Amino acid sequence: MSTTTYPKFASNEGVIEAATATIGEALIEAVEKVGEIQLHVKREAVVDVLRALRDTPGLEYQQLMEIVGVDYPDRGQDRFEVIYCLLSLTRNHRLHVHVQTDDMKPVPSVTGLWPVAGWLEREVYDMYGVLFDGNPDLRRILTDYGFRGHPLRKDFPMTGYVELRYSEEAKRVVYEPVQLAQDFRTFDFESPWEGAVYALPGDEKAAQAPGAPSPAPAAAPAPAKADEVKK
């Protein structure tokens, strides 16, 4: 039986240098984090960058595995990042390409390079509101018709704006404004079994002044003497 072991993925050695030489001025920054390489590139050049990464010998990232959106509201300008997750089948290596944008500046569509990007871009648009210039069918894909807002934005309320239920009167699903049965409770994730530092409901009773003292238990009767026993 063979004992030869193979790495689960190829080494990152030389990848940043090869990508930098191929991309050129379109590259903003190249970093290696948690074992993976990130290429931050200019938004308007993303199509040319991805084409070069796909077609250049020695890089050959043939597959677009996923397009991911991330919201950084503290940035202010260009709060969104669109991340293209690439895979090289011939080199067994993965790569992430990052671009920054906002909800007004569209990102060039890469459907001309990978047709599957059509649905992936629609997911990012639906969840974050990022526009893609050149997508032939840029409409919602995960939320319902008439949905308001983009649910993965950090400023989107956790409850949403509307709720739906089946109405027996109307014999259909109806939308209504969200009505909460109780206010949100605050959770500090401390376990009461491990000695929480806050007072649980009912603990305030322990701090009250004690009431009247309980009566002392009656003493047990002394045994009768022999001469006191009536015959």
N, C-alpha and C positions, 0 to 999 in steps of 0.2 A: 504494500500500500504506500502510495506516494505521500511524503510529508512536506512537500513544497507548499509554501504559503504565498499568497498574493495580496497586495494592498487593496483595500476597498475602493480607493480612489487614487488618482495620480498625484504626484508631488506638485506643490506650487512653485517650485524652483524655476526661475526664468520666465514665468508667465507674465509678470508685470512688465519686465523689460521688453518682451515680444509684443505685448499689447500696446505699450507706449510707443514703440517704433511704428506700429501699424496705424494707430489712431491719430497721432500727431497733435495738432493744436486743439482738436476737439476734446481732448482729455483735460479735465480740471484737476483731478486727484485720483491716485491709485493707492489703495491701502489693503492690508491683509488683517482681517479680524476673525477670531475664533476659527482659524483654519481655512477661511474662504477669502477670496479676493473680490474686492469691490472696485469698480471703475465708475467714477463720477464724471459724467460727460455733459457737454452743452446740449440743451433741450432741442434746439433747431437742427443739430447734427446727429440725432440719435439713429436715424435710418441709415446714414452712411456708416456710422460706427458699427451697428449690428451687422450690416452687410459685410464689412471688412472682417469682423470677428467670425463670421460664418464661412467666408470664402477664402481667407488667407491660409496657405499651407503652413502647418505648424500650430495653428490655432484651431480652426475647424470646429466651431461650436454650431453643430448642425441643427440642434433642436431647441425650440423655445418651450420651456417646461411650464412657465407661469409668468403672469404679470401681476405685481402686487402694488397696492397703494398704502401709503403711510401718511398720517396727519401729524404735523408738528405746529400747533397753533401759536406757540410762543415765538416762532420765527417771524411772524408778521407777514412779510413779503415772501412769496414762494413757499407757502406752508406745507405743500404736498410734495411727496417723493413718489415717483413711479419707478419700480424696480423690475428689471427684466432678468429672469432666471434662465441661464443658458446651460446646455449640456453638450459636451463633445463626446460622441460615441466612440470615435477612433482613439481618443486620448484618455477616455474615462475621467473627465475633469469637468467641474462645474464653475460657473462664473456669474457674478451679479453686476448688472449695469444700472446705475442710478441716474435719474434726471430730476430736476426740481421745477415746480410750476405752481400756479395758483388756479383759482376757478374761472379765470378769464383768458389766460394764455393757453391755447391748445397745444398738445403734444402731437408731433407728426405720427400718423398711424403706420404700423409696420405690417399691415395686412398684405402688402405687396411682397414681403419676404416670407411670412408665415401666415397662411390663411386662417389658422386657428386663432391668431391674435384678434380676430373680429369679436369673438365671444369674450375673450379675456379683457379686452379694452372696454367692452360693455359692462363687465362686472365692476371695473374700477370707476367707470363713469357713474354707475348706479349707486355704489357705496360711498363715493367721495365727491362726485360732481366734477371730476377732471374731464376736460374735453379732449377729443382726439381728432385732429384734422386729417381727413381722408378716409375715415371709417365709413363704409357704405351703408351701415345700418346701426347708427349710434342711438340706441334707445335702451330703456330699462330692461333688465333681464332677470333680476332676482326679486325685486319688490313688485307690488301689485300695481294695476292701472290706477293712475291718479294719485300715487303715493307722493307725499310732500316731504321734501328734505332728502338728506343723504345720511343713512343711519350709522356709518362708521366714522363720521366726523366727531372729533372730541367734544364739540359744542352741541351735538344733537342730544336732546333729552332721552334718558334711559327708558322713559315710559312711552316715547313717541307722542304723536298728536291725536291719533284716532285709534279706536279699538273696533273690532268687528265681532258680530255674533249672528246667529241664525234667529230670525224673527218668525215666530209662529203666526203672528198677525199678517205680516207681509209675505210669508212663505218664501223668504229669500234671505241672503246674507246682507246685513245692513251695517253701515259705518256710523259710529257715534264718537263724540269727543271723549277723551280718556277721563274716567271718573274713578278715583282711588278710594277704596273703602276706608283707608286710614293713612295718616301721614307717614312719610318715610321715617324709619327709625335709623338712628346712627349706630354703626357697629364699629367697635374698636378691636375686634378679633381676639380679645383676651378671654381665656377659658375660666369660668367661675370655679371649675374643679381644681385649678392650679393656683388659686388664691388671687382673684382679681382685686384691683385696687379701688374699684368703685363699689357703691352700695347697690345691691340688688333690691328689687321691689319687695317690701316687707321688712327689710333690715332696719328701717327707721324705728320700728317698734322696740327693738332692743335697747335703743338709747333713751326711751321714756323712763320717768321715775317709777320705781316699783310701787305696787298698791299695798293694801293692808297685809301684814304678815300672816302666813298660814298658821292655823292653830297647831299647838304642839300635840303630838300624839299622846293618847292616854297611857298612863303607866300600867304595867301588868300587875294584877292583884297578887299580894303576898300570900304564900301558902298558909293554911290554917294549922294552928298547933294541935297537938293530940288532946290536951286537956280542954280545948275550946270546942271540940267536936261534941255535940250532944248525942248522947246515946239514946 
